[in-house]
């Protein structure tokens, strides 16, 4: 088990990519703090992990609320003693053409994305020092040749990449590694988009060299588990597209 006795705090762990990551890390021995806005969803994720023989705790957390973030970290430390792994996954998505995206939607994307990531990294830093790992989630939306309808989303996700690079450079001396993944996965949001945009989604999938969208646990979660393990101990400050080869990050 690559992550035996590690404690992982994962936001947005009630469904989709976050849940897949939680399940994969638990399978490698990590104790999981599954955080999310809807308590019933993260409790259900925790029950699934425990049903597989792991240890997990579901915690209600609104990532846009600084006090809620602080309580979440305090709860994690009280339950398991520390935080060794932080995965910032939760995000409200401001999708649409620029004329369609409201100030409120863009602000929600900012608050739930880069600002929440920034706050939670700083809250967890004292516990992560000496060998901790941060994995933040961004998107290849900003890498699209045609950014129509994706620029607001790409903007908040690119801010996460910038913050992550800063943490990788500034906190490595404290034994903390920080990386970013940019995944394509069968999340509820993507499933909705595919159903409601059949022609565009078909063209999108056809543009993936492996001709499929990744599975949340098997493809995305297992890679995150590897990235958090000692096997990736010299990987720091990187943005890695986990997308079947679609994006070129160079």
LINMO-V20207 format. One record per residue. N is the residue number from 0. OMEGA is omega as a letter, one per 40 degrees, with the letter a starting at -180 (* if undefined). NEAR is the number of other ideal C-beta (glycine too) atoms within 12 Angstrom. Layout:
n:N omega:OMEGA near:NEAR
n:N omega:OMEGA near:NEAR
This chain:
n:0 omega:a near:18
n:1 omega:a near:27
n:2 omega:a near:36
n:3 omega:i near:21
n:4 omega:i near:19
n:5 omega:i near:35
n:6 omega:a near:40
n:7 omega:i near:54
n:8 omega:a near:54
n:9 omega:i near:56
n:10 omega:a near:54
n:11 omega:a near:44
n:12 omega:a near:52
n:13 omega:a near:38
n:14 omega:i near:34
n:15 omega:a near:37
n:16 omega:a near:46
n:17 omega:i near:47
n:18 omega:i near:44
n:19 omega:i near:42
n:20 omega:i near:56
n:21 omega:i near:53
n:22 omega:a near:41
n:23 omega:i near:43
n:24 omega:i near:50
n:25 omega:i near:43
n:26 omega:i near:29
n:27 omega:i near:34
n:28 omega:a near:26
n:29 omega:i near:40
n:30 omega:a near:34
n:31 omega:i near:50
n:32 omega:a near:49
n:33 omega:a near:52
n:34 omega:i near:51
n:35 omega:a near:38
n:36 omega:a near:30
n:37 omega:a near:23
n:38 omega:a near:22
n:39 omega:a near:16
n:40 omega:a near:28
n:41 omega:i near:37
n:42 omega:i near:25
n:43 omega:i near:23
n:44 omega:i near:42
n:45 omega:i near:34
n:46 omega:i near:24
n:47 omega:i near:27
n:48 omega:a near:37
n:49 omega:i near:21
n:50 omega:i near:14
n:51 omega:i near:21
n:52 omega:a near:13
n:53 omega:i near:31
n:54 omega:a near:28
n:55 omega:i near:38
n:56 omega:i near:35
n:57 omega:a near:36
n:58 omega:i near:40
n:59 omega:a near:27
n:60 omega:i near:43
n:61 omega:a near:28
n:62 omega:i near:42
n:63 omega:a near:27
n:64 omega:a near:21
n:65 omega:a near:20
n:66 omega:i near:15
n:67 omega:i near:28
n:68 omega:i near:36
n:69 omega:i near:21
n:70 omega:a near:22
n:71 omega:i near:42
n:72 omega:i near:35
n:73 omega:i near:23
n:74 omega:i near:25
n:75 omega:a near:38
n:76 omega:i near:25
n:77 omega:a near:17
n:78 omega:a near:24
n:79 omega:i near:26
n:80 omega:a near:14
n:81 omega:i near:28
n:82 omega:i near:42
n:83 omega:a near:38
n:84 omega:i near:48
n:85 omega:i near:51
n:86 omega:i near:54
n:87 omega:a near:50
n:88 omega:a near:49
n:89 omega:a near:47
n:90 omega:i near:40
n:91 omega:a near:30
n:92 omega:i near:33
n:93 omega:a near:32
n:94 omega:i near:33
n:95 omega:i near:19
n:96 omega:a near:17
n:97 omega:i near:20
n:98 omega:a near:10
n:99 omega:a near:17
n:100 omega:a near:27
n:101 omega:i near:16
n:102 omega:a near:13
n:103 omega:a near:14
n:104 omega:i near:23
n:105 omega:i near:27
n:106 omega:i near:19
n:107 omega:i near:27
n:108 omega:i near:38
n:109 omega:a near:31
n:110 omega:a near:28
n:111 omega:a near:39
n:112 omega:a near:44
n:113 omega:a near:36
n:114 omega:i near:28
n:115 omega:i near:41
n:116 omega:i near:43
n:117 omega:a near:30
n:118 omega:a near:30
n:119 omega:i near:46
n:120 omega:a near:38
n:121 omega:i near:26
n:122 omega:a near:33
n:123 omega:a near:43
n:124 omega:a near:24
n:125 omega:a near:18
n:126 omega:a near:34
n:127 omega:a near:37
n:128 omega:i near:20
n:129 omega:i near:17
n:130 omega:a near:25
n:131 omega:a near:32
n:132 omega:i near:47
n:133 omega:i near:53
n:134 omega:i near:54
n:135 omega:a near:51
n:136 omega:i near:49
n:137 omega:a near:41
n:138 omega:i near:44
n:139 omega:i near:35
n:140 omega:a near:38
n:141 omega:i near:28
n:142 omega:a near:27
n:143 omega:i near:23
n:144 omega:i near:13
n:145 omega:a near:16
n:146 omega:a near:22
n:147 omega:i near:19
n:148 omega:a near:22
n:149 omega:a near:31
n:150 omega:i near:27
n:151 omega:i near:35
n:152 omega:i near:39
n:153 omega:a near:32
n:154 omega:a near:27
n:155 omega:i near:39
n:156 omega:i near:41
n:157 omega:i near:30
n:158 omega:i near:31
n:159 omega:i near:43
n:160 omega:a near:37
n:161 omega:i near:25
n:162 omega:a near:34
n:163 omega:i near:40
n:164 omega:i near:24
n:165 omega:i near:24
n:166 omega:i near:37
n:167 omega:a near:28
n:168 omega:a near:18
n:169 omega:a near:19
n:170 omega:i near:30
n:171 omega:i near:25
n:172 omega:i near:13
n:173 omega:i near:22
n:174 omega:a near:19
n:175 omega:i near:36
n:176 omega:i near:36
n:177 omega:i near:42
n:178 omega:a near:39
n:179 omega:i near:43
n:180 omega:i near:45
n:181 omega:a near:37
n:182 omega:i near:46
n:183 omega:a near:39
n:184 omega:a near:41
n:185 omega:i near:29
n:186 omega:i near:33
n:187 omega:i near:21
n:188 omega:i near:26
n:189 omega:i near:29
n:190 omega:i near:18
n:191 omega:a near:15
n:192 omega:i near:26
n:193 omega:a near:22
n:194 omega:a near:14
n:195 omega:i near:13
n:196 omega:a near:17
n:197 omega:a near:12
n:198 omega:i near:12
n:199 omega:a near:19
n:200 omega:i near:21
n:201 omega:i near:16
n:202 omega:i near:14
n:203 omega:a near:27
n:204 omega:i near:25
n:205 omega:a near:16
n:206 omega:i near:25
n:207 omega:a near:25
n:208 omega:i near:15
n:209 omega:i near:17
n:210 omega:i near:15
n:211 omega:i near:20
n:212 omega:a near:32
n:213 omega:i near:35
n:214 omega:a near:27
n:215 omega:a near:36
n:216 omega:a near:34
n:217 omega:a near:22
n:218 omega:a near:29
n:219 omega:a near:42
n:220 omega:a near:43
n:221 omega:i near:29
n:222 omega:i near:39
n:223 omega:i near:50
n:224 omega:i near:39
n:225 omega:a near:28
n:226 omega:a near:40
n:227 omega:a near:42
n:228 omega:i near:30
n:229 omega:i near:20
n:230 omega:i near:15
n:231 omega:a near:23
n:232 omega:i near:18
n:233 omega:i near:13
n:234 omega:a near:26
n:235 omega:i near:29
n:236 omega:a near:25
n:237 omega:i near:26
n:238 omega:a near:36
n:239 omega:i near:28
n:240 omega:i near:32
n:241 omega:a near:40
n:242 omega:i near:34
n:243 omega:i near:26
n:244 omega:a near:17
n:245 omega:a near:29
n:246 omega:i near:28
n:247 omega:a near:15
n:248 omega:a near:19
n:249 omega:* near:6
